[in-house]
Amino acid sequence: MTNDALRQAMTSARLTEQELAEACRVDVKTVARWVAEEGRTPHPRHRWAASDALGVDEGMLWPDAIRKNVKTGPDREVIAVYPYRSACPKSVWRRLIGEANKELTFAGYTNYFLWLEIPNLRTILRRKAERGCRVRFLIGDPDSEVTRRREELESVPLTVGTRIKITLDELSKIVSVPGIEARFGDDHIAISVFIFDDEMLVTPHLAHLVGHDSPLLHIQRQQEDGLYDRFAYHAAELWNGGRAIAELATR
């Protein structure tokens, strides 16, 4: 859905996307995304600049940002909650991957869905790594006992092992790029953690359900030892305990 409040404010102020971009000191494409995606919330300094340029209150343009800011407890790190991972808009994944500059960690057991939902993901990851972003994939071993048991629980035609092998095939094309790493690790079968600099998406896997049918939390780091730090610790420990993927190392 579009941000109709922002579009109307620009019309009333007689400002084009280019003019608002100049006032906020951002690229015109960024303003276009603000308008096109109602759920996209700019950084505070950009919200303030836009509000000044348009002569309207920030809360009218981005009411969700105001609601988030009034949180005072640990839950203020929770940006959004989705009952199903598939309910999280693809635009959220694209934005998080696109804006990350330091770290991209994909600690999903198969990471299969990423290659379907993010166009040209290999190219994007290659460019990120070439610009200094650390890209890490922690995936399950397709031949492990953990994977076999999960396949029995899910009982779906596209098995866990097959989904992992698709990711391995995709990674084989880019793993030689400095900054892109991959490891096996079976201990994250029950939870997936995806890190994008200071934001993350977390999916606790329910019973026998596949990932897209399990809940998803969107978290942004706001404090020491909060939810973000706790899940980041979990991902780091799993990564440190991961093991090399021989089939990628020999390619």
Order of alpha helices (4+ residues) and beta strands (2+ residues): alpha-alpha-alpha-alpha-alpha-alpha-beta-alpha-beta-alpha-alpha-beta-alpha-alpha-beta-beta-beta-beta-alpha-beta-alpha
